[in-house]
Amino acid sequence: MELWSEFIDEMLRVAQGLRSQAPEPDLREVARHLHTLKGAAGFVGLDELVSFLHAAEEEIKGWKETPDEFGHYLAYLADLLEEGAEQLARERREFLGELPRLLEDLKAKKFSGYWAKLGRRVWVDADALEELLALAGELAEAAEGKLKLLAENLRSKIASLRLVRLGRLRPYLESALEREAGLQGKLARLEFRGDAEVEREAAEAVAEALVHLIRNAVAHGIEAPEEREKLGKPPVGTVSVSVRAEGEQLMIAVEDDGRGIDLRAVRERARQLGLEGEPLEVIFHPSFSLKAEVDLSAGRGVGLDAVRRAVEELGGEVSVQTEQGRGTRFLLVLPTGLSNAHVLVFGDGSSRIGVLASAVSGVHEPSEVKLEGRWAKLGDEVLKVVSLFEGEPEGFVRVGRLLLAAPRLYEVARGIVRKFKEPFRGRFLGYLVSAGVPVPVLNPKWLLRNF
Amino acid sequence: MRVRAGGRSFAVQVRRVLGVLRLPPGNPLPGAPRWLGGLWAWRGEALPGVRLAELFGGESSPQWLVILEAEAPIGLLVEEVLGTAETEWSPAEDPLLVGISEAGEGVIDPQGILKVCESWFSGRGT
C-alpha cells in the first residue's frame, strides 16, 4: 500500500510538471517527465500506463518542433493524471481507458479540440462548499423516506469534495525543510510515507503543525554535517513524516535521526523558569517555548505549544519519544474528518450532548460500575466519574480515564460535526444538528484536562 | 429596540439586531452558568443564547430570541419585545453595556455579551 501512495504522489508531481510545460512546451522536459512516471508505473505494475508513456516518450523524442496546440494536450494529460491519482487512491482505474485514444491523437498530432476538454475541473470557493454541505445536512434532517436517502447521498458526496490528500503537502513541507536547513547550515532531507484524506480545514492545521515540527527537527535535532560524520552518522540528516489512517483516527509521526532531546538540559531550564512536570511535558509549555526561542541553544521547544494547540483544536493529541544521540519522534493522533463522524449522543430529559464514538472506549451499564463518591470501580480499574447532568444514570460513557454519567443514552448519530464560529471553540469540537437543535460534541482533550 | 427581562427593561441598537424570533426549542448546555440558555439552530449555524435577566442577576422565563450582530451572531433571550424608540445614551462602566439610555435603560453591547460566552465556550472560564 505504501508503494501505491508513493506512486500516486509521483503521478501528481509529474502532472504538475506537465502542466507547467503546457504554456510553452519544451519537448525534452516533457519527455523527461513521461520517462520518470514510466519508471514508477512499471514498479507498481500499471502496464497500460507504462506502454502509453513509453510510446508517447518515443513519439515526442522524434519531433523536431513543438506542434500547434500541443500545450492543450499536455494540460489535458495533466488533468487526466490527477484524476487518475484520485482514482487509484480509491482503488479505481477508469482513467486507463482513455489512454489508447490519447496515444492515437498524439501520433496523429491531432490536438485541436483538447482545449475544449479542459476545465472539467472547476475551482470552488471552500466557504461556498461548507454552506452547500450545511444545506444538504438540513435537507437530510428534514426529509423522509426516499428523499431522505437522496439527501444523505448528496450530503456525503459534497462532504467528500471537501477532502484533501495529505500527500499533497509534501512539496510544501520539503520547501520548509530546505529553508530551515539553509538557515541553520545543515544538510537534511524529507521522507514522506503513506497518505490519508482529511478535511481541508484539518489539512491546514496539520500542515502548520508539521512545518513547526520539521523546522524544529532541523534546528534542534539534526546535527551539523561535520558533527554527524564524527558520530558515524550520514552527513545528511533525515526527517521522516509518516501518515497512516486507522479506523477513525489519523496517526502522523514526525521523526528525525538527530541528537535527541537533552532531558537534563530541559529539566534545568524548566527549573529556572519555575515550570513543573516531566521534561517531555514541559517542552510544550508556552513559556518554555518562548524562552527557548530567545535562546536557541538551550533546548528544543520553538513553537511546540503552537503544535499542541493546533492539534488539540482538532480534538487530537501529541506525544513525544526521544533517545539521546538517536533522534526524536513526535506522534500526532487526530480524529479523521469530522465530516462523517459517529457521535454518541447522551444527556438528560432536556439537554443533549455528544462525544465522538472514536473517543469512547466503552459504554457501561450501571450494574457494571461500583460508585464510590466521585470515583468508580470498573473491573480492576478506578475511574473518575463526571456528572454533567443531574439524575440517575442509565449508563456510563467511558472516555480515557473518565466515566461520563448519562441519565439518558440517545443514539449514535452519524453526520457532519461542524465547527463553532471562532469565539466559541475549545470546550467542544463542534456541533451536530439533530432533531432541529445543535448538539455540541465534547472535546475529549478538554474533558481529560479539566476533570 | 427595547426589551424586557426579569422585571427590568433594556435597549439594543436596532442596527445590531439580525432577527427576532418567538423562542424556538433549543438545547440547554450541561454545566453552563444560569445565564447561558443553550444552543439554537439559526441559519444553519449553532447560536449560543444568553438569558439577559440572569446575566444581570435576575430571573426570567424568556419568550423571545433576539439575534444580535457581534464578531459572531449571538442570541439574547428576553421575556418581551417592547418596540423601538429613539434615544441618546451616556457612557456606562459595565462591559456588557455600550451606555445608559435617557430612560435609564442599559444599552446592550453585543460584543460584550459574546465575550462572556467566549470565556465559557473556550473552556478557560467557568
HADDOCK unambig.tbl for C-alpha pairs under 7 A between the chains (distance, minus, plus):
assign (segid A and resid 134 and name CA) (segid B and resid 44 and name CA) 6.26 0.50 0.50
assign (segid A and resid 350 and name CA) (segid B and resid 28 and name CA) 6.97 0.50 0.50
assign (segid A and resid 351 and name CA) (segid B and resid 27 and name CA) 5.44 0.50 0.50
assign (segid A and resid 351 and name CA) (segid B and resid 28 and name CA) 5.09 0.50 0.50
assign (segid A and resid 351 and name CA) (segid B and resid 29 and name CA) 6.50 0.50 0.50
assign (segid A and resid 351 and name CA) (segid B and resid 30 and name CA) 6.91 0.50 0.50
assign (segid A and resid 352 and name CA) (segid B and resid 27 and name CA) 6.63 0.50 0.50
assign (segid A and resid 388 and name CA) (segid B and resid 30 and name CA) 5.64 0.50 0.50
assign (segid A and resid 388 and name CA) (segid B and resid 31 and name CA) 5.81 0.50 0.50
assign (segid A and resid 389 and name CA) (segid B and resid 30 and name CA) 6.18 0.50 0.50
assign (segid A and resid 420 and name CA) (segid B and resid 46 and name CA) 6.81 0.50 0.50
assign (segid A and resid 421 and name CA) (segid B and resid 72 and name CA) 6.51 0.50 0.50
assign (segid A and resid 423 and name CA) (segid B and resid 118 and name CA) 5.31 0.50 0.50
assign (segid A and resid 424 and name CA) (segid B and resid 118 and name CA) 5.35 0.50 0.50
assign (segid A and resid 424 and name CA) (segid B and resid 121 and name CA) 4.97 0.50 0.50
assign (segid A and resid 424 and name CA) (segid B and resid 122 and name CA) 6.10 0.50 0.50
assign (segid A and resid 425 and name CA) (segid B and resid 121 and name CA) 5.95 0.50 0.50
assign (segid A and resid 425 and name CA) (segid B and resid 122 and name CA) 5.37 0.50 0.50
assign (segid A and resid 426 and name CA) (segid B and resid 121 and name CA) 6.09 0.50 0.50
assign (segid A and resid 426 and name CA) (segid B and resid 122 and name CA) 4.22 0.50 0.50
assign (segid A and resid 426 and name CA) (segid B and resid 123 and name CA) 5.76 0.50 0.50
assign (segid A and resid 427 and name CA) (segid B and resid 121 and name CA) 5.42 0.50 0.50
assign (segid A and resid 427 and name CA) (segid B and resid 122 and name CA) 5.43 0.50 0.50
assign (segid A and resid 427 and name CA) (segid B and resid 123 and name CA) 4.77 0.50 0.50
assign (segid A and resid 436 and name CA) (segid B and resid 41 and name CA) 6.93 0.50 0.50
assign (segid A and resid 437 and name CA) (segid B and resid 26 and name CA) 5.79 0.50 0.50
assign (segid A and resid 437 and name CA) (segid B and resid 27 and name CA) 6.08 0.50 0.50
assign (segid A and resid 437 and name CA) (segid B and resid 40 and name CA) 5.93 0.50 0.50
assign (segid A and resid 437 and name CA) (segid B and resid 41 and name CA) 5.50 0.50 0.50
assign (segid A and resid 438 and name CA) (segid B and resid 27 and name CA) 6.72 0.50 0.50
assign (segid A and resid 438 and name CA) (segid B and resid 39 and name CA) 6.17 0.50 0.50
assign (segid A and resid 438 and name CA) (segid B and resid 40 and name CA) 6.26 0.50 0.50
assign (segid A and resid 438 and name CA) (segid B and resid 41 and name CA) 5.86 0.50 0.50
assign (segid A and resid 438 and name CA) (segid B and resid 46 and name CA) 5.79 0.50 0.50
assign (segid A and resid 439 and name CA) (segid B and resid 27 and name CA) 6.95 0.50 0.50
